[in-house]
């Protein structure tokens, strides 16, 4: 009985540990994964073509947490844009963290 | 029907004259921005990582986002409440104000 308890607790702990930390984003890894992003977000003044026309948002200096949330919303369909939907389909959670860390790393506004 | 050079020219002229969104007034936007500041910071440089920075973002993207929150195309419980009472002019003015602050940048 005691041994069973121990096993159960150990198993639960192992499970919790493996579920936990999504490794923090790595900006260097993100830099190497951004070829799909740069074609629109990296070009000054680049505009969406469909379904509405407006300049694609600037990402440099945006909060990483917000960027990851936005990518995940595109993945679930909660947020919808045809181009982004296609692109996020191939991104893992780690890819999203890395890309977000890369873009977040160049904030140029006033210091807080 | 024969497609002539003239017709192509006319079609292109028509595309070019599709109205560019009339600009907002940044000063008026600043005066309307107090409710935004609570989450996004007074100049749009949000101090909270879950709320996006707005400062320096493209004006037309900001306006487009507000419009999508208003129409319900983009869903967010906080933002849908915030935009409910904003007019088109309010949204343009706010976009003009935040776009002129320093913060975000184009990054390759």
Backbone of each chain as ProteinMPNN parsed JSONL, in Angstrom:
{"seq_chain_A": "XXXXXXXXXXXXXXXXXXXXXXXXXXXXXXXXXXXXXXXXXXXXXXXXXXXXXXXXXXXXXXXXXXXXXXXXXXXXXXXXXXXXXXXXXXXXXXXXXXXXXXXXXXXXXXXX", "coords_chain_A": {"N_chain_A": [[0.839, -1.204, 0.0], [1.872, 1.192, 0.937], [4.001, 1.431, -0.81], [2.626, 1.608, -3.167], [1.382, 4.068, -2.885], [3.627, 5.682, -2.934], [4.532, 5.275, -5.513], [2.399, 6.288, -6.934], [2.447, 8.974, -6.214], [4.948, 9.724, -7.164], [4.574, 9.308, -9.859], [2.621, 11.203, -10.386], [4.018, 13.531, -9.865], [6.012, 13.413, -11.809], [4.508, 13.625, -14.046], [3.379, 16.182, -13.74], [5.705, 17.663, -13.907], [6.496, 17.223, -16.506], [4.473, 18.379, -17.892], [4.74, 20.983, -17.379], [6.709, 23.84, -17.692], [6.641, 25.386, -20.679], [9.256, 25.939, -22.568], [11.039, 28.972, -22.266], [10.98, 31.518, -24.777], [13.453, 31.634, -27.348], [15.333, 34.092, -28.634], [17.31, 33.94, -30.596], [16.924, 31.499, -31.835], [14.416, 32.109, -32.783], [14.982, 34.06, -34.673], [15.988, 32.503, -36.672], [13.79, 31.243, -37.595], [12.077, 32.871, -38.881], [11.536, 33.275, -41.563], [9.126, 33.0, -42.893], [7.648, 35.017, -41.807], [8.902, 37.398, -42.378], [8.495, 38.152, -45.011], [6.158, 39.611, -45.157], [5.805, 41.073, -42.684], [8.283, 42.163, -42.437], [8.738, 44.047, -44.316], [8.837, 47.385, -45.005], [5.858, 49.201, -44.806], [4.337, 47.276, -46.09], [1.349, 45.864, -47.362], [-1.685, 44.126, -46.504], [-3.512, 42.035, -48.738], [-5.942, 40.885, -48.877], [-8.65, 39.897, -46.782], [-9.207, 42.572, -46.371], [-7.656, 45.741, -46.858], [-4.788, 46.889, -45.436], [-1.951, 48.131, -43.628], [0.381, 45.667, -42.698], [0.813, 44.674, -39.323], [3.337, 46.211, -37.242], [5.874, 44.406, -35.632], [8.16, 44.607, -34.157], [9.398, 45.024, -30.974], [7.051, 44.467, -29.749], [5.126, 43.036, -27.062], [6.174, 39.825, -25.975], [4.456, 37.986, -24.803], [1.933, 38.797, -25.67], [2.26, 38.422, -28.424], [2.569, 35.631, -28.639], [0.081, 34.844, -27.701], [-1.53, 35.902, -29.722], [-0.681, 34.425, -31.97], [-1.479, 31.882, -31.174], [-4.205, 32.259, -31.11], [-4.736, 32.582, -33.796], [-4.17, 30.029, -34.575], [-6.141, 28.474, -33.319], [-8.313, 29.51, -34.537], [-9.752, 31.436, -33.362], [-8.933, 33.966, -33.834], [-8.823, 35.438, -36.989], [-7.27, 35.31, -40.034], [-6.606, 34.891, -43.408], [-3.902, 34.529, -44.413], [-2.352, 34.372, -42.08], [-3.503, 32.209, -40.846], [-2.749, 30.08, -42.457], [-0.002, 30.15, -42.061], [0.483, 29.753, -39.283], [-0.251, 27.161, -38.988], [1.886, 25.497, -39.346], [3.474, 25.968, -37.197], [4.985, 25.11, -34.119], [4.324, 25.17, -30.54], [6.695, 25.893, -29.332], [8.046, 27.108, -31.458], [6.456, 29.381, -31.731], [6.943, 30.684, -29.299], [9.661, 31.219, -29.607], [9.736, 32.885, -31.89], [8.239, 35.025, -30.938], [9.909, 35.91, -28.892], [12.049, 36.77, -30.379], [10.956, 38.946, -31.897], [10.069, 40.595, -29.848], [12.33, 41.559, -28.764], [13.295, 44.042, -29.533], [12.416, 46.593, -28.542], [11.773, 50.008, -28.814], [10.796, 52.216, -27.593], [10.0, 54.701, -25.036], [11.707, 54.223, -21.918], [10.535, 52.228, -19.215]], "CA_chain_A": [[0.0, 0.0, 0.0], [2.76, 2.341, 1.02], [4.757, 1.491, -2.065], [1.699, 2.071, -4.202], [1.259, 5.515, -2.699], [4.843, 6.325, -3.388], [4.547, 5.218, -6.979], [1.376, 7.205, -7.454], [2.914, 10.345, -6.022], [6.062, 9.936, -8.093], [4.02, 9.391, -11.209], [1.935, 12.488, -10.493], [5.04, 14.575, -9.948], [6.668, 13.329, -13.117], [3.52, 14.109, -15.003], [3.301, 17.633, -13.587], [6.952, 18.247, -14.381], [6.583, 17.167, -17.964], [3.468, 19.283, -18.447], [5.014, 22.369, -17.022], [7.322, 24.876, -18.481], [6.917, 25.67, -22.063], [10.532, 26.637, -22.453], [10.967, 30.378, -22.67], [11.388, 31.711, -26.154], [14.863, 31.924, -27.617], [15.321, 35.051, -29.75], [18.221, 33.538, -31.673], [16.186, 30.47, -32.568], [13.324, 32.793, -33.478], [15.553, 34.731, -35.85], [16.197, 31.495, -37.715], [12.51, 30.647, -37.991], [11.135, 33.935, -39.247], [11.493, 33.556, -42.998], [7.729, 33.126, -43.34], [7.088, 36.262, -41.274], [9.592, 38.586, -42.879], [7.992, 38.519, -46.332], [5.128, 40.646, -44.987], [6.041, 41.948, -41.525], [9.616, 42.752, -42.492], [8.859, 44.99, -45.422], [8.197, 48.644, -44.607], [4.653, 49.625, -45.516], [3.678, 46.182, -46.793], [-0.081, 45.811, -47.039], [-2.46, 42.927, -46.759], [-4.23, 42.154, -49.999], [-7.257, 40.284, -48.777], [-9.897, 40.437, -47.352], [-9.223, 44.03, -46.254], [-6.319, 46.247, -47.137], [-4.186, 47.767, -44.42], [-0.545, 47.763, -43.44], [0.56, 44.576, -41.731], [1.303, 45.307, -38.09], [4.739, 46.158, -36.817], [6.066, 43.444, -34.549], [9.379, 44.915, -33.396], [9.16, 45.642, -29.677], [5.762, 44.053, -29.175], [5.268, 42.093, -25.942], [6.205, 38.424, -26.387], [3.259, 37.29, -24.325], [0.844, 39.137, -26.582], [2.508, 37.807, -29.739], [2.263, 34.2, -28.532], [-1.38, 34.717, -27.603], [-2.105, 36.175, -31.044], [-0.403, 33.272, -32.839], [-2.337, 30.765, -30.759], [-5.585, 32.551, -31.525], [-4.824, 32.261, -35.228], [-4.152, 28.57, -34.711], [-7.44, 27.921, -32.924], [-9.385, 30.093, -35.339], [-10.4, 32.506, -32.607], [-8.611, 35.136, -34.637], [-8.884, 34.901, -38.341], [-6.772, 35.976, -41.237], [-6.231, 33.758, -44.27], [-2.462, 34.297, -44.486], [-1.843, 33.941, -40.778], [-4.031, 30.869, -40.582], [-1.883, 29.14, -43.155], [1.354, 30.143, -41.517], [0.58, 29.172, -37.938], [-0.513, 25.72, -39.027], [3.141, 24.753, -39.295], [4.281, 26.388, -36.042], [4.793, 24.471, -32.821], [4.294, 26.13, -29.442], [8.06, 26.399, -29.128], [8.308, 28.059, -32.55], [5.756, 30.633, -31.407], [7.689, 31.335, -28.209], [10.938, 31.709, -30.141], [9.459, 34.025, -32.769], [7.803, 36.137, -30.092], [11.094, 36.424, -28.194], [12.841, 37.499, -31.373], [10.352, 40.237, -32.229], [9.929, 41.429, -28.649], [13.64, 41.984, -28.259], [13.789, 45.328, -30.036], [11.566, 47.711, -28.137], [12.523, 51.256, -28.987], [10.048, 53.334, -27.003], [10.538, 55.227, -23.781], [11.9, 53.18, -20.911], [9.507, 52.248, -18.171]], "C_chain_A": [[0.868, 1.246, 0.0], [3.52, 2.523, -0.308], [3.872, 2.03, -3.189], [1.53, 3.584, -4.129], [2.456, 6.24, -3.274], [4.875, 6.39, -4.917], [3.569, 6.234, -7.578], [1.845, 8.649, -7.357], [4.03, 10.654, -7.02], [5.544, 10.119, -9.518], [3.347, 10.751, -11.42], [2.945, 13.62, -10.647], [5.703, 14.595, -11.318], [5.768, 13.918, -14.189], [3.45, 15.636, -14.963], [4.548, 18.286, -14.174], [6.994, 18.278, -15.904], [5.559, 18.094, -18.631], [3.933, 20.728, -18.384], [5.776, 23.091, -18.114], [7.451, 24.644, -19.97], [8.209, 26.472, -21.966], [10.385, 28.065, -22.948], [11.493, 30.52, -24.086], [12.854, 32.089, -26.275], [14.927, 32.844, -28.847], [16.231, 34.651, -30.906], [17.563, 32.449, -32.522], [15.068, 31.109, -33.382], [13.806, 33.467, -34.754], [15.699, 33.754, -37.011], [14.902, 30.848, -38.196], [11.596, 31.666, -38.653], [11.021, 34.191, -40.752], [10.056, 33.722, -43.502], [7.11, 34.439, -42.893], [7.6, 37.471, -42.05], [9.046, 39.07, -44.222], [6.877, 39.546, -46.277], [5.502, 41.618, -43.865], [7.386, 42.652, -41.595], [9.776, 43.823, -43.544], [8.113, 46.271, -45.083], [6.979, 48.97, -45.465], [3.908, 48.527, -46.252], [2.217, 46.079, -46.371], [-0.67, 44.438, -47.285], [-3.197, 43.126, -48.075], [-5.68, 41.73, -49.851], [-7.485, 39.832, -47.345], [-10.001, 41.953, -47.21], [-7.797, 44.506, -46.448], [-5.868, 47.226, -46.062], [-2.756, 47.296, -44.229], [-0.427, 46.664, -42.394], [1.227, 45.154, -40.481], [2.808, 45.189, -37.886], [4.842, 45.206, -35.628], [7.255, 43.791, -33.66], [9.054, 45.633, -32.097], [7.815, 45.285, -29.063], [6.019, 43.06, -28.035], [5.218, 40.648, -26.441], [4.926, 37.693, -25.991], [2.059, 37.55, -25.242], [1.024, 38.447, -27.943], [2.174, 36.314, -29.708], [0.744, 33.998, -28.486], [-2.027, 34.921, -28.97], [-1.89, 34.982, -31.974], [-1.305, 32.101, -32.481], [-3.785, 30.992, -31.163], [-5.772, 32.321, -33.019], [-4.905, 30.748, -35.408], [-5.51, 27.958, -34.357], [-8.58, 28.45, -33.792], [-10.125, 31.198, -34.623], [-10.13, 33.854, -33.276], [-8.396, 34.636, -36.045], [-8.253, 35.822, -39.368], [-6.209, 34.885, -42.136], [-4.725, 33.483, -44.301], [-1.923, 33.748, -43.172], [-2.305, 32.538, -40.431], [-3.13, 29.817, -41.229], [-0.522, 29.02, -42.496], [1.427, 29.469, -40.15], [0.363, 27.665, -37.938], [0.777, 24.922, -38.879], [3.985, 25.111, -38.073], [3.946, 25.578, -34.802], [4.709, 25.557, -31.749], [5.677, 26.725, -29.215], [8.445, 27.407, -30.225], [7.688, 29.421, -32.224], [6.502, 31.401, -30.324], [8.981, 31.96, -28.745], [10.727, 32.943, -31.021], [9.066, 35.251, -31.946], [9.003, 36.754, -29.371], [11.957, 37.239, -29.151], [12.254, 38.888, -31.632], [10.282, 41.17, -31.015], [11.246, 42.091, -28.27], [14.104, 43.338, -28.777], [12.83, 46.473, -29.766], [12.362, 49.016, -28.196], [11.803, 52.468, -28.399], [10.706, 53.822, -25.72], [10.712, 54.11, -22.752], [10.883, 53.351, -19.805], [10.165, 52.046, -16.83]], "O_chain_A": [[0.674, 2.189, -0.767], [3.647, 3.631, -0.829], [4.316, 2.8, -4.04], [1.532, 4.284, -5.142], [2.34, 7.242, -3.981], [5.2, 7.416, -5.514], [3.856, 6.922, -8.557], [1.669, 9.442, -8.283], [4.045, 11.717, -7.64], [6.019, 10.97, -10.269], [3.479, 11.369, -12.477], [2.759, 14.54, -11.444], [5.924, 15.654, -11.905], [6.215, 14.609, -15.104], [3.458, 16.299, -16.0], [4.471, 19.316, -14.845], [7.469, 19.241, -16.507], [5.742, 18.533, -19.766], [3.573, 21.565, -19.211], [5.495, 22.947, -19.304], [8.246, 23.832, -20.443], [8.249, 27.543, -21.361], [9.689, 28.327, -23.929], [12.338, 29.746, -24.534], [13.413, 32.773, -25.418], [14.614, 32.423, -29.96], [15.958, 34.982, -32.06], [17.633, 32.468, -33.751], [14.802, 30.712, -34.517], [13.126, 33.446, -35.78], [15.554, 34.124, -38.176], [14.916, 30.007, -39.095], [10.445, 31.35, -38.958], [10.469, 35.21, -41.168], [9.804, 34.493, -44.428], [6.165, 34.927, -43.511], [6.866, 38.416, -42.338], [9.125, 40.258, -44.536], [6.664, 40.278, -47.244], [5.515, 42.832, -44.066], [7.607, 43.635, -40.888], [10.835, 44.441, -43.652], [6.896, 46.252, -44.894], [7.061, 49.01, -46.693], [2.945, 48.808, -46.966], [1.886, 46.19, -45.19], [-0.219, 43.69, -48.152], [-3.472, 44.257, -48.477], [-6.543, 42.165, -50.612], [-6.518, 39.395, -46.721], [-10.828, 42.564, -47.886], [-6.845, 43.757, -46.227], [-6.502, 48.254, -45.826], [-2.399, 46.188, -44.628], [-1.056, 46.725, -41.337], [2.1, 46.017, -40.576], [3.449, 44.219, -38.294], [3.994, 45.211, -34.735], [7.341, 43.314, -32.528], [8.495, 46.729, -32.115], [7.481, 45.753, -27.974], [7.013, 42.333, -28.049], [4.341, 40.284, -27.224], [4.39, 36.887, -26.752], [1.28, 36.646, -25.544], [0.062, 37.955, -28.533], [1.567, 35.793, -30.644], [0.199, 33.108, -29.139], [-2.958, 34.204, -29.336], [-2.809, 34.573, -32.684], [-1.829, 31.413, -33.357], [-4.502, 30.055, -31.513], [-6.847, 31.911, -33.457], [-5.617, 30.252, -36.282], [-5.97, 27.03, -35.024], [-9.682, 27.902, -33.779], [-11.017, 31.83, -35.191], [-10.975, 34.749, -33.281], [-7.858, 33.551, -36.264], [-8.664, 36.97, -39.537], [-5.426, 34.048, -41.685], [-4.312, 32.326, -44.223], [-1.148, 32.793, -43.149], [-1.578, 31.773, -39.797], [-2.799, 28.8, -40.619], [0.038, 27.929, -42.388], [2.346, 28.691, -39.895], [0.75, 26.976, -36.994], [0.769, 23.809, -38.353], [5.099, 24.608, -37.929], [2.777, 25.382, -34.471], [4.991, 26.725, -32.019], [5.812, 27.918, -28.94], [9.084, 28.423, -29.952], [8.31, 30.466, -32.415], [6.673, 32.617, -30.417], [9.343, 33.079, -28.382], [11.457, 33.926, -30.905], [9.505, 36.368, -32.224], [9.1, 37.975, -29.254], [12.523, 38.267, -28.776], [12.972, 39.887, -31.591], [10.421, 42.386, -31.149], [11.261, 43.077, -27.533], [15.227, 43.745, -28.477], [12.48, 47.229, -30.672], [13.48, 49.102, -27.689], [12.165, 53.61, -28.682], [11.813, 53.413, -25.369], [9.933, 53.157, -22.732], [10.435, 54.456, -19.5], [9.484, 52.028, -15.804]]}, "seq_chain_B": "XXXXXXXXXXXXXXXXXXXXXXXXXXXXXXXXXXXXXXXXXXXXXXXXXXXXXXXXXXXXXXXXXXXXXXXXXXXXXXXXXXXXXXXXXXXXXXXXXXXXXXXXXXXX", "coords_chain_B": {"N_chain_B": [[-16.373, 40.427, -75.76], [-14.116, 42.97, -76.356], [-11.13, 43.599, -74.756], [-9.734, 46.582, -74.195], [-6.849, 48.741, -74.2], [-7.594, 51.148, -73.125], [-9.719, 50.414, -71.471], [-8.439, 48.904, -69.55], [-6.882, 50.869, -68.472], [-8.86, 52.528, -67.381], [-9.926, 50.815, -65.447], [-7.755, 50.552, -63.76], [-7.492, 53.162, -62.891], [-9.831, 53.385, -61.487], [-9.346, 51.636, -59.375], [-7.278, 52.983, -58.127], [-8.549, 55.231, -57.198], [-10.159, 54.378, -55.185], [-11.275, 55.23, -52.065], [-8.811, 56.417, -49.906], [-8.551, 55.853, -46.525], [-9.796, 58.448, -44.6], [-7.778, 60.599, -42.701], [-7.234, 60.359, -39.153], [-7.476, 62.541, -36.3], [-4.827, 63.306, -34.383], [-4.547, 64.849, -32.064], [-7.176, 65.088, -31.175], [-7.563, 62.416, -30.743], [-5.847, 61.898, -28.615], [-7.159, 63.226, -26.58], [-9.276, 61.553, -26.262], [-8.257, 59.244, -25.262], [-8.041, 58.345, -22.65], [-9.516, 56.096, -21.479], [-8.21, 53.992, -22.752], [-5.683, 54.087, -21.754], [-5.646, 52.847, -19.293], [-5.109, 50.135, -19.62], [-3.344, 49.975, -21.825], [-1.412, 51.846, -21.35], [-0.462, 55.337, -21.045], [0.746, 56.383, -23.356], [0.458, 54.326, -25.051], [2.381, 52.438, -24.749], [2.155, 49.698, -23.441], [2.335, 48.636, -20.099], [1.899, 46.085, -19.321], [2.455, 42.762, -20.126], [0.514, 41.16, -21.368], [-1.152, 42.829, -22.673], [-1.246, 44.431, -25.758], [1.342, 46.536, -27.118], [0.69, 49.713, -28.493], [1.855, 51.928, -29.419], [3.316, 53.641, -32.017], [2.45, 51.829, -33.833], [1.116, 50.913, -37.056], [-1.147, 53.26, -38.346], [-3.406, 52.6, -39.907], [-3.676, 49.92, -39.389], [-4.297, 49.891, -36.665], [-6.75, 51.196, -36.699], [-8.205, 49.417, -38.265], [-8.217, 47.189, -36.543], [-9.733, 48.138, -34.356], [-12.14, 48.541, -35.645], [-12.778, 45.927, -36.35], [-13.125, 44.808, -33.828], [-15.373, 46.177, -33.102], [-17.258, 45.325, -34.984], [-17.41, 42.744, -34.27], [-15.969, 40.852, -35.521], [-13.405, 40.447, -34.713], [-12.71, 39.084, -31.637], [-12.871, 39.949, -28.281], [-13.333, 40.088, -24.919], [-12.813, 42.356, -23.322], [-12.116, 44.394, -25.13], [-14.36, 44.499, -26.813], [-16.294, 45.667, -25.253], [-15.125, 48.142, -24.831], [-15.06, 49.381, -27.355], [-17.667, 49.711, -28.009], [-18.999, 52.153, -27.715], [-17.633, 53.824, -29.387], [-17.305, 56.059, -32.091], [-16.861, 56.004, -35.688], [-15.164, 58.116, -36.304], [-13.977, 58.559, -33.787], [-12.473, 56.202, -33.549], [-10.696, 56.496, -35.645], [-9.346, 58.776, -34.814], [-8.158, 57.909, -32.423], [-6.481, 55.927, -33.435], [-4.786, 57.515, -34.944], [-3.529, 58.993, -32.947], [-2.142, 57.025, -31.33], [-0.512, 55.862, -33.234], [1.349, 57.792, -33.668], [3.018, 57.828, -31.498], [6.071, 56.832, -29.848], [7.511, 53.652, -30.092], [6.825, 50.781, -31.109], [8.484, 49.043, -33.801], [9.416, 48.527, -37.229], [10.501, 45.345, -37.997], [12.809, 43.187, -39.406]], "CA_chain_B": [[-16.015, 41.833, -75.56], [-12.671, 43.175, -76.516], [-10.546, 44.412, -73.687], [-8.807, 47.549, -74.796], [-5.92, 49.397, -73.275], [-8.359, 52.162, -72.401], [-10.501, 49.792, -70.402], [-7.514, 48.552, -68.47], [-6.527, 52.138, -67.833], [-9.991, 52.955, -66.55], [-10.024, 49.927, -64.29], [-6.678, 50.89, -62.839], [-7.829, 54.464, -62.301], [-10.884, 53.139, -60.502], [-8.719, 51.04, -58.191], [-6.47, 54.001, -57.459], [-9.368, 56.244, -56.541], [-10.849, 53.839, -54.008], [-10.869, 56.244, -51.101], [-7.906, 56.124, -48.818], [-9.235, 56.207, -45.297], [-9.497, 59.811, -44.169], [-6.942, 60.539, -41.518], [-7.76, 60.775, -37.865], [-6.837, 63.701, -35.695], [-4.075, 62.776, -33.243], [-4.847, 65.639, -30.862], [-8.494, 64.654, -30.716], [-7.383, 61.052, -30.238], [-5.233, 61.964, -27.285], [-8.2, 63.635, -25.641], [-10.223, 60.439, -26.085], [-7.501, 58.011, -25.02], [-7.928, 57.981, -21.236], [-9.921, 54.718, -21.17], [-7.227, 53.055, -23.306], [-4.457, 54.159, -20.955], [-5.726, 51.957, -18.144], [-4.428, 48.878, -19.952], [-2.292, 50.104, -22.845], [-0.469, 52.904, -20.987], [-0.887, 56.642, -21.551], [1.241, 56.603, -24.718], [0.302, 53.093, -25.816], [3.423, 51.463, -24.408], [1.522, 48.975, -22.361], [3.251, 48.097, -19.098], [1.492, 44.712, -19.006], [2.807, 42.011, -21.333], [-0.598, 40.53, -22.081], [-1.827, 43.861, -23.474], [-0.294, 44.841, -26.802], [1.782, 47.915, -27.307], [0.04, 50.371, -29.629], [2.649, 53.101, -29.796], [4.104, 53.498, -33.239], [1.828, 50.849, -34.738], [0.524, 51.552, -38.232], [-2.444, 53.871, -38.077], [-4.531, 51.896, -40.541], [-3.864, 48.632, -38.698], [-5.013, 50.154, -35.408], [-8.144, 51.485, -37.035], [-8.799, 48.153, -38.711], [-8.439, 46.345, -35.361], [-10.874, 48.679, -33.611], [-13.342, 48.285, -36.45], [-13.094, 44.499, -36.235], [-13.691, 44.579, -32.488], [-16.721, 46.749, -33.092], [-18.163, 44.493, -35.786], [-17.448, 41.407, -33.692], [-15.127, 39.949, -36.29], [-12.348, 40.097, -33.773], [-13.427, 38.941, -30.372], [-12.157, 40.065, -27.026], [-14.357, 40.587, -23.997], [-12.51, 43.707, -22.852], [-12.162, 45.353, -26.231], [-15.701, 44.669, -27.385], [-16.963, 46.649, -24.408], [-14.506, 49.456, -24.999], [-15.342, 50.01, -28.645], [-19.111, 49.795, -28.256], [-19.47, 53.544, -27.831], [-16.751, 54.637, -30.225], [-17.725, 56.327, -33.469], [-15.799, 55.815, -36.679], [-14.193, 59.203, -36.139], [-13.219, 58.281, -32.556], [-11.505, 55.132, -33.817], [-9.641, 57.073, -36.495], [-8.561, 59.709, -33.999], [-7.33, 57.116, -31.506], [-5.438, 55.284, -34.241], [-3.821, 58.56, -35.315], [-2.746, 59.341, -31.757], [-1.202, 55.968, -30.916], [0.465, 55.628, -34.308], [2.381, 58.838, -33.63], [3.868, 57.677, -30.317], [7.273, 56.049, -30.137], [7.492, 52.353, -29.422], [7.028, 49.64, -32.001], [9.264, 49.316, -35.006], [9.464, 47.506, -38.269], [11.646, 44.473, -37.751], [12.941, 42.114, -40.371]], "C_chain_B": [[-14.504, 41.981, -75.628], [-12.136, 44.079, -75.402], [-9.488, 45.326, -74.278], [-7.881, 48.12, -73.725], [-6.646, 50.452, -72.45], [-9.107, 51.581, -71.215], [-9.607, 49.419, -69.24], [-7.12, 49.812, -67.707], [-7.63, 52.62, -66.909], [-10.102, 52.118, -65.289], [-8.948, 50.281, -63.269], [-6.96, 52.208, -62.143], [-8.876, 54.27, -61.208], [-10.284, 52.563, -59.221], [-7.977, 52.119, -57.4], [-7.32, 55.023, -56.713], [-10.239, 55.678, -55.428], [-10.357, 54.652, -52.82], [-9.878, 55.704, -50.073], [-8.63, 56.616, -47.575], [-8.806, 57.606, -44.841], [-8.757, 59.747, -42.851], [-7.681, 60.921, -40.252], [-6.971, 61.969, -37.361], [-6.162, 63.245, -34.391], [-4.376, 63.531, -31.953], [-6.194, 65.236, -30.272], [-8.404, 63.254, -30.122], [-6.805, 61.032, -28.844], [-6.289, 62.288, -26.233], [-9.195, 62.506, -25.346], [-9.554, 59.186, -25.544], [-7.439, 57.579, -23.558], [-8.379, 56.548, -20.927], [-8.907, 53.683, -21.672], [-6.023, 52.935, -22.38], [-4.461, 53.174, -19.797], [-5.016, 50.63, -18.41], [-3.21, 49.097, -20.853], [-1.244, 51.158, -22.493], [-0.852, 54.206, -21.662], [-0.404, 56.929, -22.979], [1.137, 55.339, -25.564], [1.411, 52.079, -25.6], [2.967, 50.689, -23.183], [2.549, 48.4, -21.392], [2.981, 46.621, -18.798], [1.657, 43.841, -20.248], [1.647, 41.341, -22.064], [-1.385, 41.54, -22.924], [-0.85, 44.416, -24.512], [0.116, 46.305, -26.711], [1.111, 48.463, -28.559], [0.918, 51.467, -30.219], [3.503, 52.826, -31.025], [3.544, 52.476, -34.214], [1.241, 51.595, -35.944], [-0.888, 52.038, -37.92], [-3.591, 53.054, -38.672], [-4.753, 50.515, -39.931], [-4.632, 48.827, -37.394], [-6.489, 50.399, -35.676], [-8.877, 50.206, -37.45], [-9.122, 47.245, -37.516], [-9.66, 46.829, -34.585], [-12.186, 48.378, -34.329], [-13.764, 46.819, -36.334], [-13.623, 44.137, -34.851], [-15.135, 45.047, -32.472], [-17.703, 45.854, -33.862], [-18.302, 43.091, -35.195], [-16.604, 40.403, -34.461], [-13.925, 39.51, -35.465], [-12.971, 40.134, -32.384], [-12.494, 39.069, -29.183], [-13.116, 40.728, -26.049], [-14.083, 42.019, -23.525], [-12.714, 44.705, -23.989], [-13.571, 45.54, -26.796], [-16.508, 45.67, -26.562], [-16.436, 48.055, -24.657], [-14.935, 50.151, -26.29], [-16.826, 50.283, -28.865], [-19.583, 51.233, -28.481], [-18.582, 54.43, -28.686], [-17.347, 54.819, -31.617], [-16.568, 56.021, -34.408], [-14.731, 56.889, -36.522], [-13.35, 59.007, -34.88], [-12.115, 57.263, -32.837], [-10.362, 55.647, -34.687], [-8.74, 57.998, -35.687], [-7.635, 58.952, -33.046], [-6.174, 56.448, -32.258], [-4.36, 56.303, -34.601], [-2.932, 58.92, -34.123], [-1.707, 58.264, -31.442], [-0.135, 55.701, -31.99], [1.611, 56.633, -34.248], [3.257, 58.769, -32.392], [5.05, 56.76, -30.666], [7.221, 54.716, -29.394], [7.806, 51.219, -30.37], [7.859, 50.042, -33.213], [9.1, 48.179, -36.002], [10.66, 46.623, -37.971], [11.662, 43.355, -38.764], [13.262, 40.825, -39.627]], "O_chain_B": [[-13.744, 41.215, -75.035], [-12.646, 45.173, -75.161], [-8.47, 44.868, -74.796], [-8.117, 47.989, -72.524], [-6.375, 50.64, -71.264], [-9.136, 52.15, -70.123], [-9.976, 49.598, -68.079], [-7.036, 49.823, -66.479], [-7.369, 53.065, -65.791], [-10.342, 52.64, -64.2], [-9.203, 50.306, -62.065], [-6.7, 52.357, -60.949], [-8.82, 54.9, -60.151], [-10.667, 52.952, -58.117], [-8.039, 52.162, -56.171], [-6.879, 55.609, -55.725], [-10.982, 56.423, -54.79], [-9.151, 54.752, -52.594], [-10.101, 54.661, -49.459], [-9.249, 57.68, -47.587], [-7.617, 57.9, -44.715], [-9.077, 58.931, -41.986], [-8.631, 61.704, -40.278], [-5.943, 62.349, -37.922], [-6.829, 62.855, -33.432], [-4.452, 62.933, -30.88], [-6.343, 65.066, -29.062], [-9.07, 62.939, -29.136], [-7.222, 60.243, -27.996], [-6.31, 61.706, -25.148], [-9.865, 62.508, -24.313], [-10.217, 58.162, -25.38], [-6.843, 56.546, -23.252], [-7.694, 55.846, -20.184], [-8.767, 52.615, -21.076], [-5.427, 51.869, -22.23], [-3.403, 52.714, -19.366], [-4.39, 50.07, -17.51], [-2.168, 48.47, -20.658], [-0.289, 51.352, -23.246], [-1.485, 54.204, -22.718], [-1.076, 57.64, -23.726], [1.67, 55.289, -26.673], [1.397, 50.996, -26.185], [3.345, 50.99, -22.051], [3.513, 47.758, -21.806], [3.76, 45.983, -18.091], [1.079, 44.13, -21.295], [1.769, 40.992, -23.238], [-2.182, 41.157, -23.78], [0.257, 44.825, -24.164], [-0.65, 47.173, -26.292], [0.981, 47.761, -29.562], [0.743, 51.875, -31.367], [4.305, 51.892, -31.051], [4.095, 52.277, -35.296], [0.91, 52.776, -35.846], [-1.699, 51.331, -37.321], [-4.616, 52.843, -38.025], [-5.868, 49.994, -39.947], [-5.509, 48.031, -37.056], [-7.36, 49.88, -34.978], [-10.011, 49.957, -37.04], [-10.176, 46.609, -37.483], [-10.517, 46.032, -34.202], [-13.19, 48.016, -33.716], [-14.952, 46.51, -36.232], [-14.473, 43.256, -34.72], [-16.008, 44.394, -31.9], [-18.84, 45.657, -33.433], [-19.202, 42.339, -35.572], [-16.535, 39.232, -34.089], [-13.495, 38.358, -35.518], [-13.66, 41.084, -32.012], [-11.469, 38.393, -29.092], [-13.647, 41.804, -26.323], [-15.015, 42.804, -23.35], [-13.392, 45.721, -23.832], [-13.925, 46.642, -27.213], [-17.309, 46.429, -27.108], [-17.193, 49.025, -24.689], [-15.147, 51.363, -26.31], [-17.2, 50.998, -29.794], [-20.445, 51.497, -29.32], [-18.755, 55.649, -28.709], [-17.826, 53.869, -32.236], [-15.437, 55.805, -33.971], [-13.536, 56.603, -36.599], [-12.145, 59.259, -34.896], [-10.971, 57.439, -32.418], [-9.205, 55.278, -34.49], [-7.521, 57.998, -35.857], [-6.469, 59.313, -32.885], [-5.042, 56.411, -31.777], [-3.169, 55.995, -34.569], [-1.729, 59.125, -34.278], [-0.522, 58.566, -31.303], [1.004, 55.356, -31.673], [2.712, 56.357, -34.723], [4.166, 59.586, -32.248], [5.017, 56.021, -31.649], [6.92, 54.674, -28.201], [8.942, 50.747, -30.422], [7.925, 51.211, -33.592], [8.711, 47.059, -35.67], [11.747, 47.14, -37.713], [10.666, 42.661, -38.963], [13.418, 39.775, -40.25]]}, "name": "protein", "num_of_chains": 2, "seq": "XXXXXXXXXXXXXXXXXXXXXXXXXXXXXXXXXXXXXXXXXXXXXXXXXXXXXXXXXXXXXXXXXXXXXXXXXXXXXXXXXXXXXXXXXXXXXXXXXXXXXXXXXXXXXXXXXXXXXXXXXXXXXXXXXXXXXXXXXXXXXXXXXXXXXXXXXXXXXXXXXXXXXXXXXXXXXXXXXXXXXXXXXXXXXXXXXXXXXXXXXXXXXXXXXXXXXXXXXXXX"}
